[in-house]
Amino acid sequence: MASIDFFLDQLNDPQREAVLENSRPLLMLAGAGSGKTRVITTKIAYAIEALKVPPYKILAVTFTNKAASEMKERVESMLADNPYVKECNIRTFHSFGAWLLRRFGSEIGLGPNFTIYDDADSLALLASIYPSHKKRDLEPIMKRISYAKDRMLSPGEAMKSFHADLLFKQMYERYEEKLRAVGNLDFADLIGRCIELLEEAPHVQEWVHSRFEMIMVDEYQDSNTAQFLLLKLLVGPDTFVGVVGDDDQSIYRFRGAEVKNILTFASSFPKTKTIKLEQNYRSTTQILDVANSIISKNTDRHDKNLWSAKKGGQKPKLFYVHDEEDEARRIVTILREDRNYNGSAVLYRTNAQSVPFETVFKRYGIPYKVVGALQFYEREEVKDALALLYLLTNPKDEVSFRRIINKPARGIGPGGVDKIVGFARETGGDLLQAATLAVRNRALSPKAAQGAELVVRFIDEGRRLIIEGNLVDGVTFLVRESGLYEYYQEQDYLNTTVKVGNLEALVNALSAYESSFDGLIAFLEQLTLDRTTLGTDDPRDKEGVTLITMHNTKGLEFDRVFVTGLEEGLFPGRLNEGDEDIQEERRIFYVAVTRARDELYLLSSRVRKIWGRTTFQHPSRFIEDIDPALIRIEGSPSPGGYNSFSKREPSDWGSSGSNMIRHGFGRNARQFEMKVKHEPKGEGPLFAVGQRVYSDAYGEGEVIALRGEGDREVIDVAFATGKKATYLSRFADLDRIGGE
């Protein structure tokens, strides 16, 4: 093993200073590509080797299992001769929450075998409370509940904050009541219930303070209100706390991230030492000059300026092209020059923008992959198998019970399921015991009773096998005896799919865990905390040009990057937004630009087809952020040929822009307002036939049908992608385009 001095010698001066600072709170501002992971891992290794901090007294927290695993592997590699290094607690925030709650949850009435609900499970639970509502209508409500919990808002506080109505408050309250009744947690609870635990059980907080001498948080700019409050509770009077992040890369406000956490860290933790890591090891100087020029226009930020020793390379280029097809063809021309397809990425603001690139790339034979396809854990067959395991570990899990009790069909209809759930009141919530009780009381039809007995029998047998130390055999037994294997085998035959292969992949993944009931709990916990650990579509694992949204590029880098759709209404997503929204959009642009190692291309279309009509576009205001001397410009931003960015307000563009441009289209989700319902104007309908709208999921669309009135008004929307969808108007997560 190399000495700690060897690793310190690999660092530049600010990095080394950050590693050696251990006497007061530390804020490490790590710019894009500045080697922050090396600094964090070296700091942990230094604490163990030089400061003699026992590994089990170190807690390092990040936001994904992948990042936590990589950090853990690096530290263990650096200290390979230290037999105790594996005792370091390097986890995600949510994994830490689950760990602490399984250990001390009984202090707040929580059992150790709780199930952790992902977004789909949470939605299913809400749907079980409101069976007359369609899931698509409940989805925006569930998003708002999760958002409220991330901000530690009670139902009443959330109603006021979101300008919502009593129905939202009631839904939030009933969801929480049901969640606590079944003894399970959603993702937000892994933080919120930890806060509750530490506040209500002072001896647990004292234990945490004595347990951890050093707490480090990575990607701190992505933390939300609840995570900030948890960190405050975890840090004791003698705890060293250090956070690493970059306010300029805070782009997850729609998920609840609060950039103010990193901007105000020094005031939250007095005597903080701030160290800036500004040397970039990824991009050329020319690319960084553009990035610095862009982000310097934001006012709410820590001042910093990225620089690189990587000289040479070409000056970034800005292309003004005719339309979206011309945009794609221009990219094809560049790609064909050296055919570096794997090292190239096309970035866009929303998924809906990928269509012209896919069409043109297919036409010209350019290999590509679209990042953001269906993840492994989202597949129906995998969710079904997991529901068996969740129910086995927690018989009170109603969401999983409803998913698998009659799948494949066993003659247990919705009425029969409700009867079983009703009996659960007499069994302390245990649904398997309730099923047995329902059968004994002849509450079910003969066929339903037979099906219920079968489910109880094979789950009991599967549990017995697992408890006896046969984890893989037990889960294989469940998949087969439940009928899922045969059910999906038939689907594979009919549809040429590979669903059985996915079931096998899930079973295979268990072999890496301890062959015991505890091993199953650990597997389910990790899987729920970060489902991307299975079946992840990493663009670097496939051949071809990467087509990807700007948000999804976080943490990635490419030899060549094309940033497309630089037009008002597309990027930024809406006109006349508040300053916070524009600053967030500008940070997204900055993240996109800093993904490029050697070549950067920016593209803006003069016109686009919207609903079959040619619409004049105006260049994104972010283009004006760039010093023209830093880029090569080809083409002009309007059919008339002017070459400078117009400073006129959109309302002054005149008749050259369509109504869609003057009023804006696209969407930059204003999650800080988050209105639960659309407020009607007068007594008329909330939407009108012909109204143009925008959906995060499907892009631009038009209302084509309207039925019902008041709270029961329903609309049908046809989207430009060909997708059609139906919404309950008052809960439709849609933005009107123009004519508001």
N, C-alpha and C positions, 0 to 999 in steps of 0.2 A: 504494500500500500504506500502510495506517495504521501509525503508529509503535508501538513496543512499549509506550510510555507510554499510548497509547490503550487497549490491551488490559488493562494493569494497572489503569487507572481503572475498568474494568468489574467489578472484583473487590471483595468485602468484605474486611475487615481480616485474618481468618485465612487466607482464600484467597491474599491478596497476600503474607502472611508465608511461606506454603508455597512460593510461586513464587520468592521472593528467598533462601530458605535453600538454600545450595549448598556449605556448608563441612563438613558432617558428615552421617551417615546420617539419613534423614528418614522418619518414620512419619506418614502423613497419614490420620487416622481420618475418613472421609467418610461421614456419615450418609445415609440414604435421601433422594434428591432434593436433595442439597446442592451440586450443580454440580461434581462431581469431574472430569468430562471437560474442562470449561473450564479447570480449574486445571492438569491434566496438559498439555494442549496449549499453554497459555500458558507453562508452565514450560519446555517444549521450545523454544518460540519465543524465550523470554527467553535461554536458554542459547546459542542460535545468534546472536541479534542483539546482546545486551548482553555476554555472556561470551565471544563469538567462538569457541564450540566448533564445530568442523567438523561438519556434519550426519552424515557417515558414522561419526563417533565417538560417536553417540548410539544407544542401544538401548532401545526401549520395548516391553515385553512385556505381552500380555493373553491372554484365554482363548478368544476366538472370532475368526474372520476378519472377521465383520461389525464387531465392535468395533475391530479393528485398522484396517480400511478407513476407518471413520468418523474415527478419530483421525488417520490419515494425511491424509485430505482436509481436516480442520480446520487442521492445521499448514501444509499447502501453501497453503491459502487465506489464512491469516494472513501468510505470508511469500511472497506470490505473485511478488514481484520478485527473490527469491533463486533463481538458477538451480540451486543445489546442494541445495535443500531436499528434493528427491525421494530424496536419498541417505540420509535417515534410515532406520534399521532399526526399523520399527514392525511387529511380528510377533506371532503367537501363540507360546506356549512350544514347541509341537510344530513349528511352521514354523521357528523358530530352530534347533531340534534337527536338523531335516532339512537346513537350510542348512549348518550346521557339519559335519554328518556327510558330506554330499556333497563338502565341501571337503577334509576331513581324514580321512575314514573309512578310507582305506587304511592309516593308522597302526595300526588295530586289525583289519585284514584285511577291511574292508568295501568292496565295489565301489561306484562312483558311481551306478549305475543300479538301485539296490535299489527294490523295490516296498514300499509302506507298506500293511500289512493293516489294514482296519477290523475291527470286532467280528465281522461275518459271515465275513470271510475267515479270521480267527484260529480261529473255531469250525470252519470247513471244514478247516483244516489239522489241527486236533486230531482231527476225524472221520476224516481220511485215515489217521491213525496207528492209530485204533481203529475200523475199519470195522464191527465187529460191534455197536457201541454206537449207539443212536439219538441224533441230534443233541440232542433235547430232554433226554436224560439227561446229555449232555456240557456243555450250556449252563451249569449252575451251577458245574461244574468250571472252565470257561473264565473265568467271572466271578471266581472265586477266584484263578486264576493271574494275571489282570490286576491284581486288587487287591493281590496279593503283590508284583508287580513295581512297582506305584506306591509301595509302601512299602519297596522295595529289599530284599525278603526272598528269600533263596535257597530252593530246594525244601525243604531240611531245616529252615530257620528257619520257613518258612510252615507246614510240617506241625505244628511245635510251637505256633506262634501260633494256628492255627485248630483245634487239637485234632483234626487230621485223621489219616488212616491212611497206610500205606505206599503204597497204590494212588494216592492223590492225589500223593504225592511223585514216584512213578514217572511219572505222567502229565505233571506239570510238567516233569520232567527230559527226557522224550522230546519234548515239545512244543518246548522250547528247543533241543534238539539238531537237530530237523528244521528249525526256523526258521533257525538259523545255517547249516545245510547248504545250504538253497536261497538263502541270501544276502539274505533279506528281513527287514523289521522290522515289529513291531506298534506300536501307538500308544505303549505304555509304553516301548518301546525307544528312541523318539526322545528321551526324557529319560535313560533308564538307560544307553544306549550312549554318550551325550554325557558322562555322568559318568565312565564307563569311559575314554573318550578323554582327558579332561582330567586324570584321575589317572595314566594310563599314559604320556602324552606331555607332559611338562612344557613342552616348547617350544611346544606348541599353546596351553597355558594362558597362557604368557607372551605369545604373540601376541594372545590375546583381551584380556588385561589392557592391552596397549599400544593395541589397536584401539579399545576403548570407554572413554571418559572419564566417561560418564554412563549409568547403567542405571536405568530406571524400570519398576516392575511394577504393573499395574492389577489390581483385584479380587483382591488378595493373600489375602483370606480364603478363596478357593477353591483355594489351592495345596495340593499334597500333599507327602508326605515327599521324594519324588524331586526335585520342583521346588524345594523349599527347599535341598536339597543342591546342586543345579545352580547356584542363585543364589549360594551361598557360594563355589563354585569360580570363578564368572564375575567376582566382585568382587575387584579387585586392591587393593594398598595405596593407590593414588592414584585409585581409582574412586569417583565419587559414586554412591551408591545410595539410591533413594527408593522406597517402596512405598505404595500407596494401597489402602484397603479399609475394610471395616466388619465387625468381628467379630459384630455383631448380625445380619448378613445371611449368615452362614456356614451354608448349608443343604444342602451336598452331601457330607455325611459318607459317604453310601452310595456315592459315587463315589471315596472316598479322601481327600477334602479334610480338612485338619487345622486346626481353628480355633486350635490352640496356636501355629501358625506366626506368626500376627499378634499373639497375646497375648504371645509371648516374643521378638518381633523386637528389642526394645531390648537384651535380654541376649545375643542372637546377634550384634548389631552395636553394639559399645560406643559411647558418646557420642551415641546417637540423640536427635534432636530430635523430639518428638511434638506434632503440631498437630491440633486437633479442628475439623472443619467441621460445625457443628451447625445452621446456618440452612438450613431446608428451603424450597425454592421451588416445591413441588408441592402440598402439602396444606394444609387449613385448620388453624387452631390446635386446634379441637375434635377433629379426627382425630388430630393429633399427640399430644394429651394422652392419648388412649386408647392409642396406640402406646407412648408412654413408660411408661405405667402397666403395660403388659404386660411389656415387656422388662426393666424394672427388677427384676423378680423373679428374673432369672438372676444367678447369682453369678460365673460365669467370663466376665467381660467387662470392657472398658475403660469406665469411667463416662462417660456423655455424655447430653445431654438435647436432643432436637430442638425447635426453635421456628420459628415462621413469622410473617412480617409480614402474612400473608394472613388477615385477620380476617373475621368474619361467617360465613355458612353455617349449616347446621342441625346440631344435636347428633346424633351417631351413635345409631342405634337397635338395640336387641336385641329380637328377636321370639322368643317361645316359641310354637311352632306344634304342631299335633296330630301330623302325620306327614310323610313325605317328599312326598306329593302336596300337602298343605296348604302345605308349605314352598315348593314350586314355584308354587302358585296365589298365595301372598302376593307373590312376586316379580312375577308377571304383573300383579297389581293396581297395583303401584308403577310398573312399566314403562309401563303404559297411560296414566299420568297425563300424561306429556309425550312419550312415544314416542321417547325418546333411546336407541334400541337400540344404535347403533354405539358410544356412549360408555359402555355398561354391560357389566359382566362378572360372571359367576357363578363363584365359586371354590370348589373342593372338594379334599379331601385325596387321593383316589384316583380314577382314571378310571371305576371301576365306579359311582361316585355320579352320573354324568351322566345315566343312563337316565331317572329320573323327570322331570328337567328337559326332556329331549328330548321325552318323551311328552306332557307338559302343554303345552309351548310349541307343539308341532304342533297339539294340540287347539284352542288359542286363537289360532292364526295368528301367533305371535310369531316373527319371523325370528331365526335363530341360526346360529352356526358353532362346531363343536367343534375346539379346537386340540389337535393331537396325532395327526392323521390320517397315513396312510402318506406318508413323505417321498419326494421325487423319486428320490433315490439308492437307496432301498430297493426300487424297482420292478424286477421280474424282467428286463424287457427292457433297462433301463439297466445293470443289473449284468452282463448278458451282453455288451453292447457294450464296457463297461469292461474286462471280462476279456480281450477281444481286444487291447486297447491295453496292458494290463499285461503280457500275455505277449509282445507285440511288443517292449516296452522291456526286459523281463527274461525271457528264455527259460527260466530256472530256476524260474519261478513255478508251482509244482505246483497250487496252489489254482485259479488262473485256467485252467491247462491242463485240469484235470479238468472245469471248468465248461463249456468251449466245444468240447472236442475232438469231442464227439458231439452237439452241439446247433447246429442241428437234426440229427436222426438221420443218421449216416453209416455205420452198421453196425459201429461200434467199441464193443463191449460192455465191461463192467467188466474182464473178463479181458484183453482187448486193451489197455486203458488201463494195467493193471498191468504188462503185458509191456513197454510203451514206457517206463514209469517205471523198470523194471528195467534197461533199456539205458542209462538216463541215468547210471548209475554209470561207464560207459565213455566218456561225453562230457563229463565235468566238470559234470554236472547239467543241461546244455542239453537240454531236452525236445524241441525241434524237431529238433535233430540226432539225438536218440534215436529219434524217430519215423521219420526217414529210415533209420537203422541197422536198426530193426526190420523195415522193409519190405525192405531189401536182404538181410537174413538170413531172409526168408520166415517170420518169427515170427508174422505176422498172417494172418488169412483173406484171400482175394482182395478181398472187399468192404471189410473193415477197412483193408487196405493202400491201396485206392483212396481211402478217406476220409481217411486220414492224409496221403497225398501231397497231397490237395486243400488241407488245412489249412496244411501247410508252404508250399505254393505261394502261396496268397493272402496269408498273413502276410508272406512275403518280398517280394511285389510291393507290398503296402501300406507296408512299411518303406522300400522304394526310393522310392516316391512322396513319402513324408514327408521323407526325407533330402534329396531334390532340392528341397525347399522348398514342397511342395504338401500342407500339413497337412490342410486340410478335404477336399480331393479324396482323399487317402490314406485318411482315416477313413471317408468316404462309400463308397469302394471296398470297404473291409473289411466294413462293415455289409451291403452288398449281396451281395458275393461269398461271404460266410460263410453266406448263406441266412437271416440273421436278419430282414432286411427282409421277405422273402416270407413267412417263418414267422409273423411278427407281423401282417402285413397280412391273412393268412387269419384269425387270431384276432380281429382288429378287425371283420372282416366277420361272423364268426359270433356274436361277443359284444357288438357295438356298443361296443367300447373304443377307446382312442386311443393304443395302444402304439407304432404307427409315428410318431405325432406326438411322442412322448417321445424316440424315437431321433433324430428330426430336431432336437429341442430340444437334445439333447446335442451333436450335430454343430455346430449353430449357436453353441453356447457356445465352441467352439474358435476361432471367427473373431476373438475378442478377444486371442488369443495369437499370438506370433511364429510364422510359418509355417515351422516347422523341427522337427527331432527334439527340440531343447532346449525348444521351445515346447510340445511334447507332454508332456515330462517336467514342465514347470512346471504345465501344466494338471492332470495327474494328481495332482501333489503338493498343489496347493491344494484340489482336489476331495476328496482323501482326508483332508486335515487338517480340513476343515470342509465336509462334504457339504451342509450347509444353505445353501450359497451358490447352489444351484440348487433351484428348486421349493419354496422355503420358504413355509410357510403362515403369514404374518404376519397376526394377527387384525385389524390396522388396514387391511389391504388388502381386506377383505370386508365385506359388509353384515350387520347383525344383532348380537344379543347374543353376547358371547364366553363360551363354556363352557370352562373351563380349570382344570387342577390348580394348586394353590398354587405348586408348584415351577416350573411353566412360566411363571409371571407375572414371574419375576425380570427386571428391566430394563424392564418395561412399566408403563403407568399408564392409568387410566380416570377419567372424570368420576364414575362411580357404581360402587361395588363391593359385591357381596353375598358375605359369607363364610358358607358353609353347613356343616351337619353338625357343629356344635359340641357334640359329645356324647362322653362317655367310650367308648372302644372304637373310635370313628371318628377322633377328634382330641382328645387324642393317640391314636395307633393301637393301643396296647396298655396294659393296666393293669400295675402292679407292675414297671415298667421302671426301669433305673438312672437316676441323676441326669443323666448325659451325654445320654441319650436324651430325657429330658423337656426339657432345655435346648435341644436341637436342634429339637424339636417347637415349643417356644415361639418360637424364632427364625423358624420357618416361619410361625407366626401373625403375628408382627411384620411379616414381609415382605408377607404378604397384606393386612394393614391399611394399610400405607404405600403400596399401589398406588392408593389412592383420592385423587382431587383434592378433590372437593366433598361427596360423599355416601357414607356408610358404613353398611351394614346387616349385622348379625350374626344368624344364625338357628340355633335349636336345637330339635330335634323331641322331643316327649314320648314318642312311640312310633315304632317302625319295624317293618316286616314283614321277618322273617328266616325264610327257608324256609316262607313262607306263614303263619307264626305272628306274632301281634302281640306285640312285645317292648318292655317299658318301658325307656326310656332315662334316663340320668342326665346332667345338663349337664356339659360339659367343665370340667375343673378350671381351664382358662385363663380362663373367664368370671369366676372369683373373683379373678383377677389385676387385673381392671379396677375402678377406683374407681366405685361405683354412681352417684356424683354426676356422672360424665362422660358417661353414656348415658341415653337414654330407654328404659324397659323396658315392653314390652307382652306380656301373657299371663303365665302361670305355668309353672314348669318341671316340673310333675307334674300328673296328673289330679286329685290331691287339692287342688291350688291353692296349695301353699306357694311363697313368692316369694324365699326366700334360698337360696343355694348351700349344700347340706349338706356339713359337714366330716366326716361319717362315712366310715369306710373302706368300700370296695365290699363287703367281706365282711359288713358290718353292715347292708346295705340290707334284709335280710329277704326275705320271699317275694314282695314286689312286683316284684323283678327276676328275670328268668329266669336259668337256669344260664349262658346265653351272656353275659349282662351281668356276672354275678358273677365269672366266670373271664376275661372279656375276649374281644373279637374284634377283627378288623382286624389291621393289621400295621405296626409301625414297625421296619423292617429293621435288625436288630442286626448290622451288618456287622463290628463289631469282634470278635465271637465267630466268626461265619462257620463253623459246623461243616459239614464236607463231607458227613458222613453222619448219618442219624438212628440214635441208639444204641438198640438193642432192649432192652426190659425183660424179662429172663429169656430164655426160648427162644421166646416167642411172636412173632407177626407184628409188624412195625413199625407198621402201621396196621390198623385193624379196619373192617369194613363198618359204615357208619353214623357213623364218626368225622367230625366237622366239621373243616374245614381252611380255610386262607386262602392265596391265591396273589397275589403282586404283580401278575401279569398279568390274572387273571380275577376276583379278589375272593373272596367266601365260597363254599365248596363242600362236598360231602359225598362220602365214599368209597362207591361203589355196587357195586364188585366187587373181588375179591382173588384172585390166582392166583400160583402159585409159592411158594417159601419161601427163607429165608436171603437171600443176596446176590442171588438171582434173583426175589425177590418183586416183583410188579407190581400196581399198583392203577389202577382207573379212577375218575375223579372227575367228578361232575356239578356244575357251577357255577350259581349263581343267575341268571346272565346267559343260560343256555341252552347254554353251551359245555361240551363234554365233552373230557377229556384223559386220557392214559395216562402213567404215570410208573414208572420203576424206583425202588422205595421208598427204597433207601439213598441215592439222589441226588436225591430229590424236594425241590424248593425250596418246601416248604410249611410253614406253621405249623399246629400243632394248635390247635383252639379248644375250650377246656374239657377236663375229664377227663384231664389230662396226668398 
